[in-house]
Amino acid sequence: MRRHAGLTLGAAFLLLALLPVLVGLVWLPYDPNALGWEPYAPPSLHHPMGTDWFGRDVLARVMVGGRASLAVAALAVAVGGLVGTALGSLAGSLGRLADEALMRVVDALLAFPALLVALLFRAVWGPGLPGVAIALALFNVPFFARLTRAGFLALRSREFVLAARAAGAGGGWILRRHLLPHLASPLLVQATVALGAALLAEAALSYLGLGVQPPDPAWGRMLREAQAAFELSPWPAVFPGAVLALAVLGLNLIGDGLRDLLDPSFRRLSPPRPP
């Protein structure tokens, strides 16, 4: 890992983006919704990231806003990954008819973008994080399902699977013992990349007013609130945007690095060590 520059740089970017969120779990400089300071104050010793239009401390809002953004993105990827892996496993293990039926369901999910599903849930339940999390989870299901199904179709005719069947092993045992462990690496890479995409999508939905509602902060909502007076004071938009960009870039670099390290077909050969 130390010899892989992309993976190391991605881990550094992600740690730098998560540092204020982790610190915010145990300590906050101010109440993120407290008013009373000078509006649009530039970064200073008392307010390292400045203040917004209402005089709220931007650093405290970045520290708290990252909790909701990261929690929704992680929950969406976890639920979408579990459901997608289960559907892909069934499609790859069952017969042709069941395979076709399940994959058509997966294809139907691709026809509904996350924004459209989030708007639907807003109309039913109102704005909030549950609708955003479900929309992003449904958006991730097809990608995990297709990846799992493709891996099952490629592995089920391999010699070790045929040998396990000849030895009397059942389908469930082969699934747990042989197929899923071989798919752990690509699924981990997909989860890492999907987490960055989900984090960006959650920020976009919060920017449109579908996620966290005021006065609670979220990175995407902070960008929306700072847009109106960006020329007057760019700091309320620069800092949450920078943290979001670092987190997404770090996750993408980590995904690329894990692909190189875990997949032998993409693994980079390190130069021989001198004697």
Secondary structure per residue as TSV (DSSP state, phi and psi in degrees):
chain	resnum	aa	ss	phi	psi
A	1	M	-	360.0	-37.6
A	2	R	T	-66.3	-27.5
A	3	R	T	-84.2	-6.7
A	4	H	-	-97.6	106.0
A	5	A	H	-64.8	-41.5
A	6	G	H	-64.1	-43.2
A	7	L	H	-66.6	-41.8
A	8	T	H	-65.1	-42.5
A	9	L	H	-66.9	-39.5
A	10	G	H	-63.5	-41.7
A	11	A	H	-63.4	-37.6
A	12	A	H	-66.8	-42.5
A	13	F	H	-62.9	-44.4
A	14	L	H	-65.2	-41.7
A	15	L	H	-63.9	-38.4
A	16	L	H	-65.8	-36.7
A	17	A	H	-73.3	-35.4
A	18	L	H	-82.3	-15.3
A	19	L	H	-58.5	-48.8
A	20	P	H	-64.5	-32.4
A	21	V	H	-68.6	-42.6
A	22	L	H	-66.6	-40.6
A	23	V	H	-65.2	-35.9
A	24	G	H	-65.6	-17.1
A	25	L	T	-70.4	-24.7
A	26	V	T	-117.9	-17.5
A	27	W	-	-155.3	136.7
A	28	L	-	-129.0	136.8
A	29	P	S	-68.4	-36.0
A	30	Y	S	-146.6	168.5
A	31	D	-	-67.7	125.4
A	32	P	T	-64.2	-20.2
A	33	N	T	-105.9	6.7
A	34	A	-	-75.4	136.7
A	35	L	-	-103.9	172.6
A	36	G	-	121.5	-19.0
A	37	W	S	-85.7	173.1
A	38	E	-	-64.5	127.4
A	39	P	T	-65.5	141.7
A	40	Y	T	54.1	40.8
A	41	A	-	-73.7	139.5
A	42	P	-	-70.9	166.6
A	43	P	-	-56.4	136.6
A	44	S	-	-147.8	-176.6
A	45	L	S	-66.8	-37.0
A	46	H	S	-80.2	-30.3
A	47	H	-	-130.4	86.0
A	48	P	T	-58.3	-26.8
A	49	M	T	-111.4	12.7
A	50	G	-	80.0	-168.3
A	51	T	B	-129.0	163.5
A	52	D	-	-98.4	-166.0
A	53	W	T	-62.0	-32.9
A	54	F	T	-89.9	6.2
A	55	G	-	78.2	17.8
A	56	R	-	-86.2	144.8
A	57	D	B	-70.5	123.2
A	58	V	H	-70.0	-37.8
A	59	L	H	-60.5	-46.0
A	60	A	H	-63.3	-37.2
A	61	R	H	-71.6	-34.5
A	62	V	H	-65.9	-41.1
A	63	M	H	-65.3	-39.6
A	64	V	H	-82.4	-38.5
A	65	G	H	-63.9	-28.3
A	66	G	H	-68.1	-23.2
A	67	R	H	-62.7	-50.9
A	68	A	H	-65.3	-42.8
A	69	S	H	-62.7	-47.3
A	70	L	H	-69.4	-38.4
A	71	A	H	-64.9	-43.9
A	72	V	H	-66.0	-43.7
A	73	A	H	-63.7	-44.4
A	74	A	H	-65.4	-41.9
A	75	L	H	-65.1	-40.8
A	76	A	H	-64.2	-43.0
A	77	V	H	-69.1	-39.3
A	78	A	H	-64.7	-47.6
A	79	V	H	-68.1	-45.8
A	80	G	H	-62.4	-37.5
A	81	G	H	-67.5	-42.7
A	82	L	H	-64.9	-47.3
A	83	V	H	-66.6	-43.7
A	84	G	H	-64.3	-40.4
A	85	T	H	-65.2	-39.4
A	86	A	H	-64.5	-44.4
A	87	L	H	-65.2	-42.4
A	88	G	H	-65.0	-36.4
A	89	S	H	-65.9	-43.0
A	90	L	H	-64.9	-42.8
A	91	A	H	-64.4	-37.7
A	92	G	H	-79.7	-19.8
A	93	S	H	-97.2	-32.2
A	94	L	S	-83.7	-176.4
A	95	G	-	-73.0	-179.6
A	96	R	H	-65.5	-38.6
A	97	L	H	-64.4	-47.2
A	98	A	H	-65.4	-36.3
A	99	D	H	-60.6	-48.1
A	100	E	H	-63.1	-41.9
A	101	A	H	-64.8	-45.2
A	102	L	H	-67.5	-39.7
A	103	M	H	-71.4	-27.6
A	104	R	H	-69.3	-33.8
A	105	V	H	-64.2	-41.9
A	106	V	H	-63.9	-42.4
A	107	D	H	-62.7	-34.6
A	108	A	H	-65.2	-34.9
A	109	L	H	-65.2	-29.3
A	110	L	H	-67.3	-20.9
A	111	A	T	-77.6	-8.4
A	112	F	S	-114.5	100.2
A	113	P	-	-63.4	158.8
A	114	A	H	-61.2	-36.2
A	115	L	H	-64.8	-41.8
A	116	L	H	-65.8	-41.6
A	117	V	H	-66.4	-39.4
A	118	A	H	-63.9	-38.7
A	119	L	H	-64.9	-37.1
A	120	L	H	-63.7	-46.5
A	121	F	H	-67.0	-30.7
A	122	R	H	-64.4	-39.8
A	123	A	H	-67.4	-31.3
A	124	V	H	-86.2	-50.4
A	125	W	H	-105.3	-13.9
A	126	G	-	92.2	168.2
A	127	P	S	-68.6	151.3
A	128	G	S	156.6	174.1
A	129	L	H	-71.8	-34.2
A	130	P	H	-57.5	-43.6
A	131	G	H	-64.6	-38.4
A	132	V	H	-65.5	-43.1
A	133	A	H	-63.3	-43.1
A	134	I	H	-66.4	-41.2
A	135	A	H	-62.2	-43.9
A	136	L	H	-70.1	-34.1
A	137	A	H	-64.7	-44.7
A	138	L	H	-63.4	-33.3
A	139	F	H	-66.8	-30.6
A	140	N	H	-85.9	-19.7
A	141	V	H	-56.9	-49.4
A	142	P	H	-60.4	-35.5
A	143	F	H	-68.5	-43.8
A	144	F	H	-69.1	-37.5
A	145	A	H	-65.1	-44.9
A	146	R	H	-65.5	-40.7
A	147	L	H	-64.7	-43.7
A	148	T	H	-66.4	-44.4
A	149	R	H	-61.7	-45.0
A	150	A	H	-60.8	-40.4
A	151	G	H	-66.2	-38.9
A	152	F	H	-64.8	-42.7
A	153	L	H	-64.6	-32.6
A	154	A	H	-78.5	-27.2
A	155	L	H	-97.1	-24.6
A	156	R	T	-68.9	-15.3
A	157	S	T	-104.5	9.9
A	158	R	S	-74.8	160.5
A	159	E	H	-63.3	-38.9
A	160	F	H	-69.6	-30.7
A	161	V	H	-72.1	-42.5
A	162	L	H	-64.0	-36.7
A	163	A	H	-67.0	-38.3
A	164	A	H	-65.4	-39.9
A	165	R	H	-66.2	-39.9
A	166	A	H	-65.1	-28.7
A	167	A	T	-80.6	-2.6
A	168	G	T	96.6	10.6
A	169	A	-	-71.3	142.5
A	170	G	-	-81.0	169.9
A	171	G	H	-64.3	-39.6
A	172	G	H	-65.3	-39.2
A	173	W	H	-66.9	-41.8
A	174	I	H	-64.0	-38.7
A	175	L	I	-61.7	-47.8
A	176	R	I	-75.3	-35.1
A	177	R	I	-88.8	-32.3
A	178	H	I	-119.5	-47.3
A	179	L	I	-77.4	-54.4
A	180	L	H	-62.9	-40.3
A	181	P	H	-60.2	-34.2
A	182	H	H	-72.2	-22.2
A	183	L	H	-95.6	0.4
A	184	A	H	-63.1	-39.8
A	185	S	H	-65.4	-53.9
A	186	P	H	-63.3	-32.7
A	187	L	H	-68.0	-36.5
A	188	L	H	-65.6	-42.4
A	189	V	H	-62.8	-44.4
A	190	Q	H	-62.6	-39.7
A	191	A	H	-64.2	-38.7
A	192	T	H	-66.4	-45.7
A	193	V	H	-66.8	-40.6
A	194	A	H	-64.8	-31.3
A	195	L	H	-65.3	-41.5
A	196	G	H	-63.8	-42.6
A	197	A	H	-65.0	-39.4
A	198	A	H	-67.3	-36.5
A	199	L	H	-64.6	-41.4
A	200	L	H	-68.7	-39.6
A	201	A	H	-66.4	-39.1
A	202	E	H	-63.6	-39.1
A	203	A	H	-64.5	-39.0
A	204	A	H	-65.5	-41.9
A	205	L	H	-68.4	-37.8
A	206	S	H	-67.0	-34.8
A	207	Y	H	-61.3	-36.0
A	208	L	T	-82.3	-1.6
A	209	G	T	89.3	15.3
A	210	L	S	-96.3	-11.2
A	211	G	S	-102.7	-123.3
A	212	V	S	-61.6	135.1
A	213	Q	-	-100.0	150.4
A	214	P	T	-64.1	151.3
A	215	P	T	-90.3	3.7
A	216	D	S	-66.7	141.5
A	217	P	-	-89.8	154.6
A	218	A	-	-152.9	151.7
A	219	W	H	-57.6	-45.3
A	220	G	H	-65.8	-41.1
A	221	R	H	-67.7	-34.8
A	222	M	H	-62.8	-37.2
A	223	L	H	-65.1	-40.2
A	224	R	H	-64.5	-44.1
A	225	E	H	-66.4	-29.8
A	226	A	H	-87.2	-9.3
A	227	Q	H	-66.2	-37.3
A	228	A	T	-62.5	-33.5
A	229	A	T	-120.7	38.6
A	230	F	T	-64.6	-38.9
A	231	E	T	-68.8	-31.5
A	232	L	T	-73.2	-43.5
A	233	S	-	-152.4	106.2
A	234	P	-	-81.2	-10.4
A	235	W	H	-62.8	-39.7
A	236	P	H	-63.1	-16.9
A	237	A	H	-101.4	-32.3
A	238	V	H	-66.2	-46.2
A	239	F	H	-71.0	-49.2
A	240	P	H	-64.3	-34.8
A	241	G	H	-65.6	-38.6
A	242	A	H	-67.1	-41.7
A	243	V	H	-64.5	-42.1
A	244	L	H	-63.5	-43.5
A	245	A	H	-63.8	-41.0
A	246	L	H	-63.1	-41.7
A	247	A	H	-65.2	-45.8
A	248	V	H	-67.7	-43.7
A	249	L	H	-63.4	-41.3
A	250	G	H	-63.2	-41.5
A	251	L	H	-65.9	-39.0
A	252	N	H	-66.0	-41.3
A	253	L	H	-66.5	-37.6
A	254	I	H	-65.1	-40.9
A	255	G	H	-61.3	-44.2
A	256	D	H	-64.4	-39.8
A	257	G	H	-67.5	-40.2
A	258	L	H	-64.7	-35.8
A	259	R	H	-61.9	-42.6
A	260	D	H	-67.0	-36.3
A	261	L	H	-81.6	-33.0
A	262	L	H	-97.1	-23.1
A	263	D	-	-100.3	114.7
A	264	P	T	-61.5	-28.3
A	265	S	T	-71.8	-19.5
A	266	F	T	-110.6	-0.8
A	267	R	-	-67.1	132.8
A	268	R	-	-84.1	133.4
A	269	L	-	-80.7	124.3
A	270	S	-	-78.8	148.3
A	271	P	-	-64.7	147.7
A	272	P	-	-63.6	143.7
A	273	R	-	-75.6	143.2
A	274	P	-	-67.1	147.8
A	275	P	-	-65.0	360.0
